[in-house]
Amino acid sequence: NPLRKGLADMLISDLSNLKMLRVVERDKLEEVLKEINLSSSAEFDASTQQKIGKLLGAETLLFGSYFELLGTFRIDARIVKTQTGEIFKSEGVNGKTEDFVQLEKELVWKIVSGLDVKFSEKEKSSIMSSKSISYKSTLLYAEGLEYYDNGNIKSALAKFQESLSLSPEFDKAKSMIAKISSMQSSK
């Protein structure tokens, strides 16, 4: 399901806004997952977590799951210590599917609030700022990421553009369009 990449990308972006955290970019994570030939979280046992942690140089990993049922969306996240496989922290949020972006922001805030992380008001407002981004736009963005990761740049660009047409303030879609445009102009 492409939404997993979209959700991961949004979480990475929001958590990256905190200077005290060092967050691995989605592209780097994709490379590592391909290197160890993993595609589903069901395969993330303790030894795999340790291998991923070592390859990324990470002390902890953030795993999650989500489901949508009859207009209700639930997102859960766990922070796992890579050396021991111990669950360090677990959080979840649920609400209306149409409020997906706000739910993602609430989850980030819950994760950060429970960690020993200091943050400024500017960082907090950066995380919690919520533009009007539709769930449909988020799904299109996630599909674009899937195409992008599979090397289908033309289809990826089309999905990002469609996402942006539904939610003109969607900075993530704008950023990916700019990235692709930059790649194409340098060829």
Backbone bond lengths (Angstrom), bond angles and torsions (degrees), N, CA, C in turn:
res aa  C-N    CA-C-N  psi(-1)  N-CA   C-N-CA  omega(-1)  CA-C   N-CA-C  phi
1 N - - - 1.457 - - 1.531 108.43 -
2 P 1.330 116.74 120.11 1.471 119.92 -177.58 1.532 113.96 -60.38
3 L 1.328 118.40 -24.13 1.457 119.80 -178.08 1.525 111.82 -59.07
4 R 1.316 117.37 -28.99 1.476 119.07 179.70 1.520 110.72 -59.92
5 K 1.342 116.97 -38.87 1.464 119.81 178.10 1.515 110.95 -70.45
6 G 1.324 116.39 -39.41 1.459 120.24 178.99 1.516 111.67 -63.12
7 L 1.323 116.13 -45.07 1.462 120.74 179.18 1.528 110.37 -65.08
8 A 1.323 116.73 -44.66 1.470 120.18 178.22 1.520 110.35 -59.68
9 D 1.319 116.50 -43.03 1.461 120.87 -179.32 1.528 111.03 -62.60
10 M 1.320 117.09 -41.81 1.462 120.72 179.55 1.529 110.84 -66.64
11 L 1.327 117.07 -42.43 1.469 120.52 178.06 1.528 110.79 -62.79
12 I 1.328 116.32 -43.70 1.466 120.51 179.15 1.520 110.01 -60.11
13 S 1.316 116.83 -45.94 1.476 120.64 -179.53 1.518 111.54 -59.96
14 D 1.323 116.32 -47.28 1.465 119.22 -177.83 1.525 111.72 -67.82
15 L 1.319 117.64 -42.79 1.463 120.10 179.67 1.527 111.38 -68.19
16 S 1.332 116.89 -29.27 1.473 120.87 178.35 1.517 112.77 -67.28
17 N 1.322 117.08 -17.32 1.467 120.72 178.70 1.524 112.65 -71.13
18 L 1.318 117.43 -11.07 1.456 121.47 179.77 1.520 109.63 -96.76
19 K 1.300 116.14 118.61 1.461 121.33 -175.81 1.530 112.84 -64.36
20 M 1.340 117.83 -26.88 1.467 120.57 -178.13 1.525 112.76 -75.10
21 L 1.324 117.20 -15.42 1.461 120.08 -179.80 1.520 109.55 -104.10
22 R 1.303 115.28 141.36 1.462 120.54 172.13 1.526 105.78 -108.02
23 V 1.315 115.21 112.11 1.457 121.35 -174.90 1.523 109.08 -111.69
24 V 1.322 115.85 134.86 1.456 121.43 179.37 1.527 108.46 -80.96
25 E 1.316 115.93 132.43 1.455 121.70 -179.88 1.523 111.36 -65.86
26 R 1.323 115.84 153.73 1.456 122.83 -177.86 1.533 111.96 -58.97
27 D 1.328 117.37 -40.88 1.469 120.81 179.90 1.522 111.22 -59.86
28 K 1.325 116.90 -43.28 1.463 121.86 179.25 1.534 110.41 -65.10
29 L 1.333 116.23 -41.78 1.458 120.75 177.90 1.528 110.38 -62.22
30 E 1.328 117.53 -42.64 1.462 121.70 177.79 1.531 110.50 -58.58
31 E 1.337 116.98 -43.34 1.463 121.13 179.08 1.527 111.07 -59.57
32 V 1.331 115.95 -45.31 1.466 120.27 -178.74 1.528 110.41 -65.78
33 L 1.323 117.19 -42.83 1.462 119.83 179.73 1.525 111.13 -63.23
34 K 1.319 116.82 -39.24 1.469 119.72 176.90 1.520 110.43 -66.69
35 E 1.321 116.08 -38.11 1.468 120.74 -179.01 1.522 111.24 -61.69
36 I 1.314 116.88 -40.06 1.467 118.32 179.81 1.525 111.36 -98.52
37 N 1.340 115.45 9.39 1.461 122.52 171.60 1.519 114.00 61.64
38 L 1.320 116.68 48.81 1.460 121.74 178.72 1.514 110.39 -116.35
39 S 1.314 115.46 142.05 1.457 118.34 176.78 1.519 112.57 -134.01
40 S 1.311 118.28 -14.93 1.464 118.05 -179.52 1.518 111.23 -128.85
41 S 1.326 115.23 146.11 1.463 120.29 -177.16 1.522 112.30 -66.86
42 A 1.333 117.83 -16.44 1.465 120.43 179.05 1.528 110.47 -64.12
43 E 1.314 116.59 -20.69 1.458 121.20 -177.33 1.526 112.53 -91.99
44 F 1.325 118.26 6.96 1.462 122.03 -175.16 1.526 110.52 -91.25
45 D 1.328 117.15 70.01 1.453 119.97 175.80 1.533 109.03 -79.44
46 A 1.328 116.71 179.76 1.471 121.15 -174.86 1.532 112.04 -59.83
47 S 1.324 118.12 -41.29 1.470 119.26 -178.99 1.527 110.68 -68.69
48 T 1.319 117.43 -35.42 1.464 120.90 176.91 1.518 110.19 -67.11
49 Q 1.319 116.65 -40.45 1.468 120.91 177.69 1.521 110.08 -60.20
50 Q 1.333 116.78 -42.45 1.459 120.50 178.71 1.529 110.98 -64.18
51 K 1.331 116.26 -41.52 1.461 120.57 179.14 1.530 110.30 -63.37
52 I 1.312 117.60 -45.83 1.473 121.67 178.90 1.523 109.68 -62.72
53 G 1.327 116.31 -45.60 1.460 120.69 179.22 1.511 112.14 -57.94
54 K 1.336 116.19 -42.46 1.470 120.58 179.99 1.532 110.45 -66.75
55 L 1.342 117.79 -45.23 1.459 121.00 -179.32 1.532 112.22 -63.96
56 L 1.328 116.02 -34.03 1.464 120.34 -179.49 1.524 113.14 -90.93
57 G 1.333 116.31 -12.33 1.459 119.59 -174.85 1.518 111.17 70.39
58 A 1.327 116.68 33.16 1.469 121.90 -174.88 1.519 111.80 -104.69
59 E 1.330 115.28 139.66 1.458 121.16 174.97 1.522 111.09 -84.29
60 T 1.321 115.61 -32.07 1.463 120.69 179.95 1.524 109.24 -134.65
61 L 1.322 115.19 155.24 1.465 122.42 176.01 1.523 108.21 -125.68
62 L 1.307 115.51 146.02 1.458 121.56 176.78 1.519 108.19 -105.58
63 F 1.309 116.31 119.19 1.458 122.82 177.54 1.517 107.85 -113.74
64 G 1.295 115.63 157.59 1.447 117.27 178.52 1.507 112.55 -159.16
65 S 1.302 112.82 173.49 1.456 120.83 175.61 1.518 107.60 -150.19
66 Y 1.307 114.64 163.72 1.461 119.58 178.79 1.520 108.82 -153.12
67 F 1.297 115.24 160.10 1.459 119.58 169.45 1.517 108.96 -153.77
68 E 1.319 113.58 153.33 1.456 121.47 179.04 1.514 107.09 -125.44
69 L 1.326 116.30 130.92 1.455 121.14 -179.43 1.516 109.43 -146.99
70 L 1.296 115.94 119.13 1.464 122.80 174.54 1.533 112.93 51.14
71 G 1.321 115.69 45.70 1.458 120.35 176.22 1.518 115.22 83.22
72 T 1.325 116.88 4.62 1.465 121.17 177.23 1.527 108.42 -113.53
73 F 1.323 114.91 137.19 1.460 120.51 -177.79 1.518 108.93 -120.89
74 R 1.320 116.90 136.68 1.466 122.98 178.44 1.524 108.07 -126.86
75 I 1.341 116.07 131.96 1.466 121.60 175.64 1.527 107.75 -126.07
76 D 1.320 116.58 129.27 1.462 122.55 176.33 1.520 109.02 -119.96
77 A 1.319 116.33 148.03 1.469 121.60 178.43 1.520 109.59 -139.78
78 R 1.342 115.15 144.98 1.457 121.88 175.56 1.509 108.58 -131.94
79 I 1.306 115.28 136.92 1.455 120.51 172.34 1.520 106.30 -102.48
80 V 1.334 115.27 123.56 1.464 121.59 -174.04 1.526 109.04 -117.73
81 K 1.333 116.29 133.56 1.465 121.43 174.78 1.526 107.66 -73.21
82 T 1.330 116.29 124.93 1.460 119.51 -174.44 1.531 113.25 -67.36
83 Q 1.322 118.48 -32.68 1.459 120.45 -177.27 1.521 113.00 -71.63
84 T 1.348 116.57 -35.62 1.461 119.64 -173.31 1.523 113.94 -111.07
85 G 1.332 117.44 -18.46 1.459 120.52 -174.64 1.518 112.33 78.73
86 E 1.331 116.26 1.94 1.467 121.37 -178.94 1.531 110.38 -70.20
87 I 1.343 115.71 137.10 1.459 120.34 175.20 1.518 107.43 -77.68
88 F 1.316 115.29 114.49 1.462 123.00 -177.52 1.527 110.89 -82.06
89 K 1.317 117.07 -37.23 1.460 121.74 -177.21 1.516 108.27 -156.72
90 S 1.331 115.47 145.49 1.453 121.04 177.94 1.527 108.75 -138.45
91 E 1.318 116.58 133.58 1.460 121.99 -179.42 1.520 109.78 -140.82
92 G 1.321 116.27 159.97 1.453 120.78 176.03 1.512 111.15 -154.88
93 V 1.309 115.09 156.41 1.466 122.41 176.14 1.522 108.25 -139.45
94 N 1.311 115.73 152.62 1.457 119.09 173.11 1.529 109.74 -148.11
95 G 1.307 114.32 154.41 1.454 121.21 -178.94 1.516 109.67 179.18
96 K 1.311 115.66 -161.41 1.462 121.07 -179.25 1.531 110.08 -72.95
97 T 1.318 115.59 141.26 1.465 120.92 178.65 1.518 111.16 -55.53
98 E 1.304 117.13 -40.36 1.473 120.95 -179.04 1.525 112.28 -62.58
99 D 1.339 117.85 -17.92 1.467 122.57 178.72 1.532 111.78 -97.46
100 F 1.328 117.05 25.14 1.461 122.76 -175.03 1.526 113.10 -50.32
101 V 1.321 117.48 -48.58 1.465 120.48 -176.12 1.528 110.28 -63.59
102 Q 1.323 117.16 -41.74 1.459 120.49 177.91 1.530 111.09 -64.85
103 L 1.324 117.07 -37.57 1.470 120.67 177.35 1.526 110.94 -63.19
104 E 1.341 116.19 -40.82 1.464 119.77 177.94 1.525 109.87 -61.97
105 K 1.323 117.62 -42.37 1.472 121.77 178.97 1.529 110.60 -63.50
106 E 1.325 117.03 -42.53 1.467 121.06 178.56 1.530 110.56 -61.61
107 L 1.328 116.41 -40.10 1.462 119.67 179.36 1.530 110.82 -65.17
108 V 1.319 117.05 -44.00 1.468 120.63 177.28 1.519 109.40 -57.28
109 W 1.313 116.39 -46.44 1.465 120.21 -178.49 1.528 110.94 -62.39
110 K 1.331 118.13 -41.23 1.465 121.05 177.96 1.530 110.72 -63.21
111 I 1.311 116.42 -42.50 1.470 120.48 179.39 1.521 110.15 -61.05
112 V 1.327 116.28 -50.41 1.462 122.16 -176.38 1.530 111.64 -67.15
113 S 1.320 116.36 -39.54 1.467 120.08 -177.57 1.521 112.28 -62.60
114 G 1.315 117.28 -30.05 1.457 120.05 -178.50 1.517 114.50 -89.11
115 L 1.314 117.22 -6.01 1.455 121.00 178.33 1.519 109.23 -95.41
116 D 1.307 115.63 162.32 1.467 119.89 177.30 1.526 108.64 -85.63
117 V 1.331 115.00 64.70 1.462 121.49 -176.63 1.519 108.53 -117.44
118 K 1.293 115.49 128.65 1.466 120.90 175.71 1.521 107.42 -92.96
119 F 1.331 115.80 140.13 1.451 119.56 -179.79 1.518 109.59 -146.28
120 S 1.299 114.15 152.28 1.467 120.34 -179.95 1.524 109.31 -87.13
121 E 1.320 115.63 166.66 1.464 120.27 175.84 1.525 110.09 -62.06
122 K 1.327 116.92 -35.47 1.468 120.83 178.44 1.529 109.93 -63.15
123 E 1.342 116.63 -43.30 1.462 120.26 178.65 1.531 110.60 -64.63
124 K 1.334 115.85 -42.09 1.464 120.27 179.07 1.527 110.57 -61.55
125 S 1.320 116.94 -45.91 1.457 118.65 -178.14 1.526 110.73 -69.11
126 S 1.323 117.30 -30.53 1.467 120.61 176.82 1.527 110.37 -64.11
127 I 1.316 116.75 -41.98 1.461 121.38 178.55 1.522 110.81 -68.27
128 M 1.307 116.80 -45.63 1.462 120.91 -171.79 1.528 114.14 -84.63
129 S 1.340 117.85 -10.04 1.462 118.15 179.51 1.522 108.49 -63.01
130 S 1.293 114.84 132.40 1.454 119.39 -176.69 1.515 109.52 -130.73
131 K 1.300 114.24 112.65 1.454 119.48 176.56 1.519 107.81 -88.13
132 S 1.301 115.54 167.18 1.457 120.98 -178.96 1.527 109.70 -78.29
133 I 1.319 115.65 91.64 1.456 121.86 -179.85 1.525 107.92 -119.49
134 S 1.318 116.27 121.46 1.457 120.37 -176.62 1.529 111.53 -76.07
135 Y 1.305 115.16 156.46 1.461 121.22 176.69 1.528 109.72 -61.72
136 K 1.319 117.51 -41.71 1.465 122.17 178.64 1.535 110.39 -59.02
137 S 1.329 116.25 -42.00 1.459 120.91 178.53 1.529 110.17 -62.79
138 T 1.314 116.57 -39.86 1.465 121.62 178.42 1.528 110.56 -63.94
139 L 1.327 116.68 -41.21 1.464 120.03 178.42 1.530 111.24 -63.83
140 L 1.340 116.39 -42.30 1.464 120.17 178.24 1.527 110.76 -63.52
141 Y 1.322 116.66 -40.81 1.465 121.55 177.05 1.534 110.02 -59.62
142 A 1.331 115.86 -45.68 1.465 120.63 179.97 1.526 111.08 -62.32
143 E 1.332 117.26 -40.50 1.460 120.32 176.48 1.529 110.05 -62.86
144 G 1.326 116.57 -39.39 1.461 120.38 177.05 1.517 111.80 -60.03
145 L 1.335 117.00 -41.56 1.467 120.65 177.47 1.523 111.22 -61.54
146 E 1.313 115.83 -40.77 1.469 120.58 179.16 1.533 109.93 -61.81
147 Y 1.321 116.61 -47.04 1.470 120.02 177.09 1.536 110.74 -61.32
148 Y 1.316 115.96 -44.38 1.466 121.29 -178.87 1.528 110.51 -58.67
149 D 1.336 116.47 -48.16 1.462 120.63 -178.68 1.524 112.39 -64.87
150 N 1.336 116.79 -25.81 1.462 120.98 179.19 1.530 112.55 -92.22
151 G 1.339 116.51 6.18 1.453 120.77 175.94 1.513 115.49 83.19
152 N 1.328 117.95 6.31 1.463 121.58 179.28 1.532 108.11 -92.80
153 I 1.319 115.44 77.20 1.460 122.04 -172.16 1.532 111.69 -66.24
154 K 1.309 117.36 -38.64 1.469 121.19 -179.25 1.536 110.87 -60.85
155 S 1.324 117.04 -47.82 1.468 120.82 178.87 1.524 111.11 -67.74
156 A 1.327 116.15 -36.57 1.468 120.29 178.00 1.517 109.84 -60.74
157 L 1.317 116.09 -48.55 1.461 120.65 -179.75 1.521 111.05 -59.06
158 A 1.323 117.09 -42.22 1.467 120.93 178.85 1.527 111.08 -61.00
159 K 1.325 117.40 -42.27 1.474 121.01 179.56 1.533 111.16 -66.92
160 F 1.330 116.87 -42.57 1.466 119.89 178.73 1.533 110.72 -63.27
161 Q 1.326 116.40 -40.27 1.462 120.27 178.96 1.526 111.34 -66.57
162 E 1.326 116.47 -40.39 1.466 120.64 177.53 1.533 110.34 -64.70
163 S 1.320 116.19 -40.91 1.460 121.47 177.23 1.524 110.47 -59.73
164 L 1.325 115.47 -46.26 1.462 120.97 -179.10 1.528 111.81 -66.30
165 S 1.324 117.38 -32.91 1.464 119.83 178.74 1.530 111.30 -66.79
166 L 1.335 116.77 -31.33 1.468 120.54 177.73 1.526 112.28 -79.61
167 S 1.324 116.33 -34.12 1.465 122.28 -177.90 1.531 108.54 -134.70
168 P 1.329 117.50 84.27 1.474 121.28 -174.68 1.533 115.25 -59.53
169 E 1.330 118.67 -16.31 1.462 121.50 179.38 1.533 113.08 -94.09
170 F 1.318 117.20 7.46 1.461 121.68 -175.39 1.533 109.39 -76.82
171 D 1.328 115.70 92.93 1.462 122.34 -176.11 1.527 113.14 -61.18
172 K 1.329 117.88 -34.12 1.464 120.76 -179.79 1.526 110.16 -62.97
173 A 1.334 117.32 -42.33 1.468 120.95 178.15 1.529 109.99 -65.75
174 K 1.333 116.49 -42.51 1.474 120.42 177.69 1.528 110.16 -58.73
175 S 1.312 116.19 -43.37 1.459 121.72 -177.99 1.533 111.38 -63.21
176 M 1.316 117.15 -42.97 1.467 119.87 179.93 1.529 111.12 -69.19
177 I 1.327 117.93 -36.33 1.463 120.85 176.10 1.521 109.49 -62.64
178 A 1.320 116.65 -43.91 1.470 121.04 178.77 1.527 110.46 -63.79
179 K 1.326 117.21 -41.02 1.470 121.50 179.79 1.527 110.54 -61.56
180 I 1.332 116.17 -45.18 1.471 120.49 179.91 1.525 110.20 -67.44
181 S 1.314 117.16 -42.47 1.464 120.63 178.96 1.522 110.70 -60.32
182 S 1.323 116.03 -40.89 1.463 121.20 178.78 1.533 110.77 -64.65
183 M 1.320 116.34 -40.99 1.471 121.08 178.07 1.523 110.04 -63.15
184 Q 1.322 116.84 -43.00 1.466 121.09 -177.12 1.514 111.76 -70.00
185 S 1.328 117.28 -35.38 1.469 119.78 -178.78 1.528 111.59 -75.79
186 S 1.325 117.76 -21.22 1.465 120.01 179.54 1.527 112.55 -86.46
187 K 1.336 116.47 -4.64 1.471 120.06 179.62 1.505 111.34 -78.61
